[in-house]
Amino acid sequence: MGFCERVRRECDGIWEASFRHPFVEALADGTLDEDVFRFYVLQDAYYLSHFAKVQALGAVKAKDLLTTQSFAKHAEATCSAELALHEEFFTMLGVTPEEHAAFRPAPTAYAYTSHMYRAAVEGDLADVLAALLPCYWLYWEIGERLKGAEPGHPIYDKWIATYGSEWFGELVNEQIDRMNRLAEELPEERILELGERFRKSSIYELNFWEMAWTREQWETPEMEGVR
C-alpha cells in the first residue's frame, strides 16, 4: 500500500465529514446562502494566496530542476487559475475593493495557513507536500462527487465544474504520484510524521467549511478577572 492510499484510508472519517458538511450539501443543491459563500470566497482567496507561496517554497526545497519547475508551475496555476476564479466570483457577488481591503482572515484560515508554513519551515519537500495534498485531493473528490449536481446557480455551477475538471484532476494525480515517490523507503517514524501533517490538513479542510458556514469571527472568551 502506498503512502497516499494509507493516509487517505486513515483520514476517511474526516473526509466523509467534509463530504456531508452542510456547506457542501447546500452548495450542491443550490440552497447555500450567498452571504455564506461570499465569506468563504474571501477566506479562500486569502488561503490560496498563501498556498501558492508554500508551493513556491516546495520549488525551493526540490532536489532536482524538474521538480522545481513542477512546483513553480503549480504555484503559477494557483495564481492564474484558482485566484482568477475567485476574482470572477468577487465580481459576481459584488465584493467591493473596499470590502476586500478591509478583509481579515478568520481564525481557522489563519491557523491553516500557519500550519502549512510550519511544514515548509521545519521539513523537506515531503513535509510540504503532505501538508498541501489534502486541499488538492479533497476538492477534486468533492468535484467528482458533485458532477451530477444541478445547483441552478451560476457561481455554484462554476465552482463544481472547476474542481471536477480533467485539468484539476491531472494536477491532483501528479501530486499524489509525487507524494508516493517521496515517501518510498522512508522509515516508519518518518511516515508517521508525514501522515500527521496530512491528517492535520484534512482536519483544517473540514474546519474550513464550518468556518464559512458559521462565518467564524475572532472572539475573546469571557474570563473572570479579564477585561
LUMDOLO-815578 format. One record per residue (C-alpha): residue in one letter; x, y, z. Coordinates in nm, 3 decimals, always signed. Layout:
N
<pt residuo="a" X="X" Y="Y" Z="Z"/>
...
This chain:
227
<pt residuo="m" X="+0.000" Y="+0.000" Z="+0.000"/>
<pt residuo="g" X="+0.142" Y="+0.340" Z="-0.099"/>
<pt residuo="f" X="+0.164" Y="+0.631" Z="+0.140"/>
<pt residuo="c" X="-0.129" Y="+0.818" Z="-0.012"/>
<pt residuo="e" X="-0.365" Y="+0.522" Z="-0.005"/>
<pt residuo="r" X="-0.268" Y="+0.458" Z="+0.356"/>
<pt residuo="v" X="-0.325" Y="+0.813" Z="+0.484"/>
<pt residuo="r" X="-0.640" Y="+0.853" Z="+0.277"/>
<pt residuo="r" X="-0.785" Y="+0.544" Z="+0.449"/>
<pt residuo="e" X="-0.674" Y="+0.665" Z="+0.790"/>
<pt residuo="c" X="-0.845" Y="+1.002" Z="+0.732"/>
<pt residuo="d" X="-1.157" Y="+0.862" Z="+0.567"/>
<pt residuo="g" X="-1.386" Y="+0.960" Z="+0.855"/>
<pt residuo="i" X="-1.262" Y="+1.319" Z="+0.841"/>
<pt residuo="w" X="-1.311" Y="+1.336" Z="+0.465"/>
<pt residuo="e" X="-1.658" Y="+1.185" Z="+0.486"/>
<pt residuo="a" X="-1.749" Y="+1.459" Z="+0.733"/>
<pt residuo="s" X="-1.637" Y="+1.714" Z="+0.471"/>
<pt residuo="f" X="-1.847" Y="+1.546" Z="+0.203"/>
<pt residuo="r" X="-2.151" Y="+1.561" Z="+0.432"/>
<pt residuo="h" X="-2.092" Y="+1.910" Z="+0.569"/>
<pt residuo="p" X="-2.399" Y="+2.138" Z="+0.532"/>
<pt residuo="f" X="-2.191" Y="+2.392" Z="+0.335"/>
<pt residuo="v" X="-2.101" Y="+2.133" Z="+0.070"/>
<pt residuo="e" X="-2.451" Y="+1.987" Z="+0.059"/>
<pt residuo="a" X="-2.614" Y="+2.331" Z="+0.028"/>
<pt residuo="l" X="-2.371" Y="+2.431" Z="-0.246"/>
<pt residuo="a" X="-2.461" Y="+2.112" Z="-0.434"/>
<pt residuo="d" X="-2.836" Y="+2.169" Z="-0.422"/>
<pt residuo="g" X="-2.817" Y="+2.545" Z="-0.478"/>
<pt residuo="t" X="-2.956" Y="+2.648" Z="-0.139"/>
<pt residuo="l" X="-2.631" Y="+2.789" Z="+0.001"/>
<pt residuo="d" X="-2.679" Y="+3.146" Z="+0.125"/>
<pt residuo="e" X="-2.475" Y="+3.379" Z="-0.097"/>
<pt residuo="d" X="-2.353" Y="+3.568" Z="+0.209"/>
<pt residuo="v" X="-2.203" Y="+3.246" Z="+0.341"/>
<pt residuo="f" X="-2.035" Y="+3.179" Z="+0.007"/>
<pt residuo="r" X="-1.909" Y="+3.538" Z="-0.005"/>
<pt residuo="f" X="-1.745" Y="+3.485" Z="+0.335"/>
<pt residuo="y" X="-1.597" Y="+3.157" Z="+0.210"/>
<pt residuo="v" X="-1.459" Y="+3.310" Z="-0.111"/>
<pt residuo="l" X="-1.283" Y="+3.591" Z="+0.072"/>
<pt residuo="q" X="-1.128" Y="+3.345" Z="+0.317"/>
<pt residuo="d" X="-1.036" Y="+3.102" Z="+0.042"/>
<pt residuo="a" X="-0.869" Y="+3.373" Z="-0.167"/>
<pt residuo="y" X="-0.655" Y="+3.456" Z="+0.137"/>
<pt residuo="y" X="-0.577" Y="+3.087" Z="+0.190"/>
<pt residuo="l" X="-0.485" Y="+3.031" Z="-0.177"/>
<pt residuo="s" X="-0.254" Y="+3.333" Z="-0.183"/>
<pt residuo="h" X="-0.051" Y="+3.158" Z="+0.088"/>
<pt residuo="f" X="-0.099" Y="+2.811" Z="-0.063"/>
<pt residuo="a" X="+0.078" Y="+2.942" Z="-0.375"/>
<pt residuo="k" X="+0.366" Y="+3.076" Z="-0.164"/>
<pt residuo="v" X="+0.407" Y="+2.739" Z="+0.010"/>
<pt residuo="q" X="+0.405" Y="+2.571" Z="-0.332"/>
<pt residuo="a" X="+0.686" Y="+2.810" Z="-0.426"/>
<pt residuo="l" X="+0.875" Y="+2.709" Z="-0.111"/>
<pt residuo="g" X="+0.834" Y="+2.350" Z="-0.229"/>
<pt residuo="a" X="+1.006" Y="+2.451" Z="-0.552"/>
<pt residuo="v" X="+1.297" Y="+2.584" Z="-0.345"/>
<pt residuo="k" X="+1.321" Y="+2.262" Z="-0.144"/>
<pt residuo="a" X="+1.315" Y="+2.034" Z="-0.450"/>
<pt residuo="k" X="+1.638" Y="+1.844" Z="-0.518"/>
<pt residuo="d" X="+1.612" Y="+1.846" Z="-0.897"/>
<pt residuo="l" X="+1.519" Y="+2.108" Z="-1.155"/>
<pt residuo="l" X="+1.224" Y="+1.915" Z="-1.297"/>
<pt residuo="t" X="+1.056" Y="+1.907" Z="-0.955"/>
<pt residuo="t" X="+1.141" Y="+2.273" Z="-0.900"/>
<pt residuo="q" X="+0.979" Y="+2.350" Z="-1.235"/>
<pt residuo="s" X="+0.672" Y="+2.143" Z="-1.148"/>
<pt residuo="f" X="+0.613" Y="+2.315" Z="-0.814"/>
<pt residuo="a" X="+0.668" Y="+2.653" Z="-0.975"/>
<pt residuo="k" X="+0.405" Y="+2.564" Z="-1.237"/>
<pt residuo="h" X="+0.164" Y="+2.456" Z="-0.962"/>
<pt residuo="a" X="+0.216" Y="+2.788" Z="-0.783"/>
<pt residuo="e" X="+0.154" Y="+2.973" Z="-1.109"/>
<pt residuo="a" X="-0.160" Y="+2.766" Z="-1.173"/>
<pt residuo="t" X="-0.293" Y="+2.857" Z="-0.829"/>
<pt residuo="c" X="-0.238" Y="+3.225" Z="-0.904"/>
<pt residuo="s" X="-0.362" Y="+3.231" Z="-1.262"/>
<pt residuo="a" X="-0.649" Y="+2.982" Z="-1.246"/>
<pt residuo="e" X="-0.792" Y="+2.946" Z="-0.896"/>
<pt residuo="l" X="-0.733" Y="+3.304" Z="-0.781"/>
<pt residuo="a" X="-0.869" Y="+3.428" Z="-1.113"/>
<pt residuo="l" X="-1.179" Y="+3.219" Z="-1.045"/>
<pt residuo="h" X="-1.217" Y="+3.391" Z="-0.711"/>
<pt residuo="e" X="-1.180" Y="+3.732" Z="-0.873"/>
<pt residuo="e" X="-1.465" Y="+3.630" Z="-1.104"/>
<pt residuo="f" X="-1.670" Y="+3.530" Z="-0.801"/>
<pt residuo="f" X="-1.593" Y="+3.867" Z="-0.638"/>
<pt residuo="t" X="-1.742" Y="+4.040" Z="-0.940"/>
<pt residuo="m" X="-2.048" Y="+3.815" Z="-0.948"/>
<pt residuo="l" X="-2.103" Y="+3.862" Z="-0.574"/>
<pt residuo="g" X="-2.046" Y="+4.237" Z="-0.582"/>
<pt residuo="v" X="-1.744" Y="+4.232" Z="-0.349"/>
<pt residuo="t" X="-1.610" Y="+4.588" Z="-0.349"/>
<pt residuo="p" X="-1.240" Y="+4.688" Z="-0.340"/>
<pt residuo="e" X="-1.310" Y="+4.850" Z="-0.003"/>
<pt residuo="e" X="-1.455" Y="+4.526" Z="+0.133"/>
<pt residuo="h" X="-1.158" Y="+4.332" Z="+0.005"/>
<pt residuo="a" X="-0.913" Y="+4.583" Z="+0.154"/>
<pt residuo="a" X="-1.084" Y="+4.557" Z="+0.494"/>
<pt residuo="f" X="-1.066" Y="+4.177" Z="+0.491"/>
<pt residuo="r" X="-0.934" Y="+3.993" Z="+0.797"/>
<pt residuo="p" X="-0.866" Y="+3.619" Z="+0.790"/>
<pt residuo="a" X="-1.084" Y="+3.415" Z="+1.023"/>
<pt residuo="p" X="-0.910" Y="+3.210" Z="+1.294"/>
<pt residuo="t" X="-0.933" Y="+2.882" Z="+1.100"/>
<pt residuo="a" X="-0.797" Y="+3.031" Z="+0.776"/>
<pt residuo="y" X="-0.511" Y="+3.191" Z="+0.969"/>
<pt residuo="a" X="-0.433" Y="+2.870" Z="+1.156"/>
<pt residuo="y" X="-0.445" Y="+2.654" Z="+0.843"/>
<pt residuo="t" X="-0.201" Y="+2.874" Z="+0.652"/>
<pt residuo="s" X="+0.025" Y="+2.884" Z="+0.959"/>
<pt residuo="h" X="+0.023" Y="+2.503" Z="+0.965"/>
<pt residuo="m" X="+0.138" Y="+2.492" Z="+0.602"/>
<pt residuo="y" X="+0.418" Y="+2.742" Z="+0.662"/>
<pt residuo="r" X="+0.533" Y="+2.541" Z="+0.963"/>
<pt residuo="a" X="+0.563" Y="+2.230" Z="+0.746"/>
<pt residuo="a" X="+0.769" Y="+2.430" Z="+0.496"/>
<pt residuo="v" X="+0.998" Y="+2.580" Z="+0.760"/>
<pt residuo="e" X="+1.052" Y="+2.265" Z="+0.966"/>
<pt residuo="g" X="+1.059" Y="+1.999" Z="+0.696"/>
<pt residuo="d" X="+1.166" Y="+1.898" Z="+0.349"/>
<pt residuo="l" X="+0.969" Y="+1.866" Z="+0.028"/>
<pt residuo="a" X="+0.779" Y="+1.561" Z="+0.158"/>
<pt residuo="d" X="+0.657" Y="+1.764" Z="+0.456"/>
<pt residuo="v" X="+0.546" Y="+2.047" Z="+0.231"/>
<pt residuo="l" X="+0.352" Y="+1.819" Z="+0.000"/>
<pt residuo="a" X="+0.196" Y="+1.618" Z="+0.284"/>
<pt residuo="a" X="+0.055" Y="+1.944" Z="+0.422"/>
<pt residuo="l" X="-0.063" Y="+2.069" Z="+0.079"/>
<pt residuo="l" X="-0.206" Y="+1.750" Z="-0.065"/>
<pt residuo="p" X="-0.540" Y="+1.728" Z="+0.123"/>
<pt residuo="c" X="-0.651" Y="+2.060" Z="-0.026"/>
<pt residuo="y" X="-0.583" Y="+1.940" Z="-0.380"/>
<pt residuo="w" X="-0.722" Y="+1.593" Z="-0.331"/>
<pt residuo="l" X="-1.031" Y="+1.665" Z="-0.121"/>
<pt residuo="y" X="-1.153" Y="+1.936" Z="-0.358"/>
<pt residuo="w" X="-1.109" Y="+1.703" Z="-0.652"/>
<pt residuo="e" X="-1.306" Y="+1.426" Z="-0.478"/>
<pt residuo="i" X="-1.581" Y="+1.673" Z="-0.396"/>
<pt residuo="g" X="-1.582" Y="+1.795" Z="-0.756"/>
<pt residuo="e" X="-1.607" Y="+1.435" Z="-0.878"/>
<pt residuo="r" X="-1.890" Y="+1.354" Z="-0.637"/>
<pt residuo="l" X="-2.086" Y="+1.664" Z="-0.735"/>
<pt residuo="k" X="-2.055" Y="+1.627" Z="-1.112"/>
<pt residuo="g" X="-2.420" Y="+1.524" Z="-1.137"/>
<pt residuo="a" X="-2.538" Y="+1.803" Z="-0.908"/>
<pt residuo="e" X="-2.750" Y="+2.082" Z="-1.052"/>
<pt residuo="p" X="-2.736" Y="+2.382" Z="-0.817"/>
<pt residuo="g" X="-2.900" Y="+2.603" Z="-1.076"/>
<pt residuo="h" X="-2.679" Y="+2.889" Z="-0.958"/>
<pt residuo="p" X="-2.407" Y="+3.028" Z="-1.188"/>
<pt residuo="i" X="-2.147" Y="+3.061" Z="-0.913"/>
<pt residuo="y" X="-2.200" Y="+2.717" Z="-0.763"/>
<pt residuo="d" X="-2.218" Y="+2.557" Z="-1.108"/>
<pt residuo="k" X="-1.882" Y="+2.715" Z="-1.192"/>
<pt residuo="w" X="-1.726" Y="+2.602" Z="-0.863"/>
<pt residuo="i" X="-1.828" Y="+2.240" Z="-0.918"/>
<pt residuo="a" X="-1.716" Y="+2.244" Z="-1.283"/>
<pt residuo="t" X="-1.372" Y="+2.378" Z="-1.185"/>
<pt residuo="y" X="-1.290" Y="+2.122" Z="-0.918"/>
<pt residuo="g" X="-1.441" Y="+1.831" Z="-1.110"/>
<pt residuo="s" X="-1.249" Y="+1.920" Z="-1.426"/>
<pt residuo="e" X="-0.998" Y="+1.700" Z="-1.605"/>
<pt residuo="w" X="-0.738" Y="+1.979" Z="-1.575"/>
<pt residuo="f" X="-0.767" Y="+1.986" Z="-1.198"/>
<pt residuo="g" X="-0.767" Y="+1.606" Z="-1.175"/>
<pt residuo="e" X="-0.437" Y="+1.591" Z="-1.363"/>
<pt residuo="l" X="-0.278" Y="+1.831" Z="-1.114"/>
<pt residuo="v" X="-0.403" Y="+1.622" Z="-0.822"/>
<pt residuo="n" X="-0.285" Y="+1.289" Z="-0.961"/>
<pt residuo="e" X="+0.056" Y="+1.436" Z="-1.039"/>
<pt residuo="q" X="+0.096" Y="+1.538" Z="-0.675"/>
<pt residuo="i" X="-0.037" Y="+1.206" Z="-0.543"/>
<pt residuo="d" X="+0.220" Y="+1.020" Z="-0.753"/>
<pt residuo="r" X="+0.495" Y="+1.254" Z="-0.635"/>
<pt residuo="m" X="+0.397" Y="+1.212" Z="-0.270"/>
<pt residuo="n" X="+0.410" Y="+0.834" Z="-0.303"/>
<pt residuo="r" X="+0.758" Y="+0.855" Z="-0.457"/>
<pt residuo="l" X="+0.883" Y="+1.090" Z="-0.184"/>
<pt residuo="a" X="+0.756" Y="+0.853" Z="+0.086"/>
<pt residuo="e" X="+0.908" Y="+0.537" Z="-0.068"/>
<pt residuo="e" X="+1.152" Y="+0.355" Z="+0.160"/>
<pt residuo="l" X="+1.119" Y="+0.609" Z="+0.438"/>
<pt residuo="p" X="+1.130" Y="+0.466" Z="+0.793"/>
<pt residuo="e" X="+0.801" Y="+0.419" Z="+0.976"/>
<pt residuo="e" X="+0.878" Y="+0.706" Z="+1.213"/>
<pt residuo="r" X="+0.906" Y="+0.943" Z="+0.919"/>
<pt residuo="i" X="+0.590" Y="+0.806" Z="+0.758"/>
<pt residuo="l" X="+0.402" Y="+0.880" Z="+1.079"/>
<pt residuo="e" X="+0.532" Y="+1.238" Z="+1.081"/>
<pt residuo="l" X="+0.415" Y="+1.294" Z="+0.724"/>
<pt residuo="g" X="+0.085" Y="+1.125" Z="+0.798"/>
<pt residuo="e" X="+0.027" Y="+1.363" Z="+1.087"/>
<pt residuo="r" X="+0.079" Y="+1.664" Z="+0.861"/>
<pt residuo="f" X="-0.170" Y="+1.515" Z="+0.614"/>
<pt residuo="r" X="-0.419" Y="+1.444" Z="+0.895"/>
<pt residuo="k" X="-0.398" Y="+1.796" Z="+1.036"/>
<pt residuo="s" X="-0.458" Y="+1.947" Z="+0.693"/>
<pt residuo="s" X="-0.757" Y="+1.716" Z="+0.648"/>
<pt residuo="i" X="-0.899" Y="+1.842" Z="+0.976"/>
<pt residuo="y" X="-0.836" Y="+2.202" Z="+0.875"/>
<pt residuo="e" X="-1.023" Y="+2.137" Z="+0.548"/>
<pt residuo="l" X="-1.323" Y="+2.015" Z="+0.746"/>
<pt residuo="n" X="-1.295" Y="+2.311" Z="+0.981"/>
<pt residuo="f" X="-1.278" Y="+2.547" Z="+0.683"/>
<pt residuo="w" X="-1.631" Y="+2.450" Z="+0.575"/>
<pt residuo="e" X="-1.753" Y="+2.508" Z="+0.931"/>
<pt residuo="m" X="-1.569" Y="+2.839" Z="+0.948"/>
<pt residuo="a" X="-1.755" Y="+2.958" Z="+0.637"/>
<pt residuo="w" X="-2.089" Y="+2.809" Z="+0.744"/>
<pt residuo="t" X="-2.079" Y="+2.992" Z="+1.077"/>
<pt residuo="r" X="-1.892" Y="+3.297" Z="+0.944"/>
<pt residuo="e" X="-1.635" Y="+3.249" Z="+1.216"/>
<pt residuo="q" X="-1.501" Y="+3.560" Z="+1.389"/>
<pt residuo="w" X="-1.219" Y="+3.639" Z="+1.627"/>
<pt residuo="e" X="-1.364" Y="+3.634" Z="+1.975"/>
<pt residuo="t" X="-1.205" Y="+3.668" Z="+2.316"/>
<pt residuo="p" X="-1.358" Y="+3.422" Z="+2.562"/>
<pt residuo="e" X="-1.509" Y="+3.585" Z="+2.865"/>
<pt residuo="m" X="-1.295" Y="+3.501" Z="+3.165"/>
<pt residuo="e" X="-1.337" Y="+3.618" Z="+3.520"/>
<pt residuo="g" X="-1.095" Y="+3.896" Z="+3.602"/>
<pt residuo="v" X="-1.003" Y="+3.961" Z="+3.236"/>
<pt residuo="r" X="-1.102" Y="+4.295" Z="+3.083"/>
